[in-house]
Amino acid sequence: MSPGRARIPNALTILRLILAAAFFVLLGWRAGGAPAEPTPDRAGILLGAAALFIVAALTDALDGYLARRWNVVSRFGRVMDPFADKVLVLGAFVFLAAPAFQVHLDMDGAVRRLQISGVHAWMVVVILARELLVTSLRGAYEARGVDFSASASGKLKMILQSVTIPLVLVLPALFDATGGWARVTIDMLVWACVIVTAASAVPYVARAIAVNANPGAP
């Protein structure tokens, strides 16, 4: 195999970090506050950010596939691939929980603040805590030779996150997400994402407990 082909998966990982940076820049430009209805400039920013996220998520699937198919898994890839994933996803949730995604609604003279993305600060804490816990467990136990590869629940978590984030950007860009079906859809997606993310840590914790209970097991 040519050296150039062997470097493609790592190049895709680096590209994902670049796309993540561009994604964050667009989210930082997102105009918040009233009016709550979608406007052309706001829609363009959100749709552009969603497109960048989708492309970045696709590079994640592609670099892993190519690395396994061509048998070019490297130490750089083993470290940087999950790092790039976490930067992209965790960064997205941090931005979605920011004040820029708040709108102010006048309800019978009273002003109500609505997080249009459906993502709140405590949700980001839950997602971040899960990632820190699983990463710490994986590092500690793989150093002892224990297989801590991704579980089915971990893969489901990543798929759900990769679907939720762009949809949470697209729906407010195209529809009034302060109520109705768009509001319900966003809230359901975000809550499902948080619950699945938290629950996906359980198999890893159970695996760690099982290893501790039987230290001689592989």
C-alpha positions in Angstrom: 0.0 0.0 0.0 1.3 3.5 -0.8 2.3 5.8 2.0 -0.2 8.3 0.7 -3.2 6.0 1.1 -2.1 5.0 4.6 -2.2 8.7 5.6 -5.8 9.3 4.3 -7.6 8.2 7.6 -5.5 10.5 9.7 -6.0 13.3 7.2 -9.8 12.8 7.5 -9.4 13.1 11.3 -7.5 16.4 11.0 -10.2 17.6 8.5 -12.8 16.8 11.1 -11.1 19.1 13.6 -11.0 21.9 11.0 -14.6 21.4 10.1 -15.4 21.5 13.9 -13.6 24.8 14.2 -15.6 26.2 11.2 -18.8 24.8 12.8 -18.1 26.6 16.0 -17.4 29.9 14.2 -20.8 29.7 12.5 -22.6 28.9 15.8 -20.8 31.8 17.4 -22.3 34.1 14.7 -25.8 32.9 15.3 -28.1 35.8 16.2 -30.1 35.3 19.3 -33.0 37.0 21.0 -36.3 38.3 19.6 -37.9 37.9 17.2 -38.3 34.2 17.7 -39.5 33.5 14.1 -36.8 32.2 11.6 -35.2 34.9 9.5 -33.2 34.5 6.3 -29.8 35.4 7.8 -30.4 33.3 10.9 -31.6 30.4 8.8 -28.5 30.6 6.6 -26.2 30.4 9.5 -28.0 27.5 11.2 -28.3 25.5 7.9 -24.6 26.1 7.1 -23.6 24.9 10.6 -25.8 21.8 10.2 -24.2 21.0 6.9 -20.7 21.4 8.4 -21.6 19.1 11.2 -23.0 16.4 8.9 -19.9 16.5 6.7 -17.7 16.2 9.8 -19.7 13.3 11.2 -19.4 11.5 7.8 -15.6 11.9 8.0 -15.8 10.0 11.4 -17.5 7.1 9.8 -15.2 7.1 6.7 -11.8 7.4 8.5 -12.6 4.5 10.8 -13.8 2.3 7.9 -10.8 3.1 5.7 -8.3 2.5 8.6 -9.8 -1.0 9.2 -10.2 -1.9 5.6 -6.6 -0.9 4.7 -5.3 -2.1 8.0 -3.6 1.2 8.7 -4.8 1.8 12.3 -2.1 4.1 13.9 -1.4 5.4 17.3 -2.1 8.9 16.1 -5.5 7.7 14.8 -6.4 5.8 18.1 -5.8 9.0 20.0 -6.9 11.7 17.7 -10.0 10.1 16.2 -12.0 9.9 19.5 -10.6 13.3 20.5 -11.9 14.9 17.3 -15.3 13.2 17.9 -15.6 14.6 21.4 -14.5 18.1 20.4 -17.2 18.1 17.7 -20.0 16.7 19.7 -19.3 18.2 23.1 -18.5 21.6 21.6 -21.8 21.5 19.7 -23.8 20.9 22.9 -21.9 23.7 24.7 -22.8 26.1 22.0 -26.5 24.9 21.8 -26.8 25.6 25.6 -25.4 29.1 25.2 -27.5 32.3 25.6 -27.3 32.9 21.8 -30.0 30.2 21.5 -32.4 31.9 23.9 -35.4 33.7 22.6 -37.6 36.1 24.7 -41.3 35.6 24.4 -43.9 38.1 25.5 -46.7 36.1 27.1 -49.5 38.3 28.4 -47.1 41.0 29.4 -44.6 38.6 31.1 -41.3 37.9 29.4 -40.4 34.2 29.2 -37.0 33.0 28.1 -37.0 29.9 25.9 -33.9 27.8 25.0 -34.8 27.4 21.4 -32.3 24.5 21.0 -33.8 22.6 23.9 -30.3 22.1 25.3 -29.8 23.3 28.9 -26.5 23.7 30.9 -27.3 20.7 33.1 -27.7 18.5 30.1 -24.2 19.4 28.9 -22.9 18.5 32.3 -24.5 15.0 32.1 -23.1 14.4 28.6 -19.7 15.6 29.6 -19.7 13.5 32.8 -20.5 10.4 30.7 -17.7 11.1 28.3 -15.1 11.7 31.1 -16.2 8.6 33.0 -16.0 6.3 30.0 -12.8 7.8 28.7 -11.2 7.4 32.2 -12.4 3.8 32.5 -11.2 2.9 29.0 -7.8 4.4 29.6 -7.3 2.7 33.0 -8.5 -0.8 31.9 -7.0 -0.9 28.4 -3.7 -0.2 30.1 -4.2 -3.5 31.9 -5.0 -5.3 28.7 -8.8 -5.4 29.2 -10.9 -4.9 26.0 -12.9 -1.7 26.4 -14.0 -1.2 22.8 -17.2 0.6 22.1 -20.4 -1.2 23.1 -23.6 -1.3 21.1 -25.1 1.4 23.4 -22.1 3.6 22.8 -22.5 3.3 19.1 -26.3 4.1 19.4 -25.4 7.1 21.5 -23.1 8.5 18.8 -25.7 7.9 16.1 -28.4 9.6 18.1 -26.1 12.6 18.9 -25.1 12.9 15.2 -28.8 13.0 14.2 -30.0 15.3 17.0 -27.5 18.1 16.6 -28.1 18.9 13.0 -31.9 18.6 13.4 -31.9 20.9 16.4 -30.2 23.4 14.1 -32.4 22.8 11.0 -35.8 23.0 12.7 -35.4 26.5 14.2 -33.9 27.6 10.9 -37.0 26.6 8.9 -39.9 26.7 11.3 -41.2 28.6 14.3 -39.7 26.4 17.1 -41.3 28.3 20.0 -44.3 25.9 19.9 -46.2 23.3 17.9 -44.7 20.2 16.4 -41.2 21.7 15.9 -40.9 22.5 19.6 -42.1 19.0 20.6 -39.7 17.3 18.1 -36.7 19.3 19.4 -37.4 18.6 23.0 -38.0 14.9 22.4 -34.8 14.5 20.4 -32.7 16.3 23.0 -34.2 14.5 26.0 -33.7 11.1 24.2 -30.2 12.1 23.4 -29.4 12.9 27.1 -31.1 9.8 28.4 -29.4 7.4 25.9 -26.0 9.1 26.5 -26.2 8.7 30.2 -27.5 5.1 29.9 -24.7 4.2 27.5 -22.2 4.5 30.3 -23.8 1.5 32.2 -22.2 -1.3 30.1 -18.8 0.2 30.6 -19.3 0.6 34.4 -20.6 -3.0 34.5 -17.6 -4.2 32.6 -15.2 -2.5 35.0 -17.0 -3.9 38.0 -16.9 -7.4 36.5 -13.1 -7.1 35.9 -12.6 -5.9 39.5 -14.6 -8.8 40.8 -12.6 -11.3 38.7 -9.1 -9.8 38.3 -7.8 -12.9 36.5 -10.3 -12.7 33.7 -9.1 -11.4 30.3 
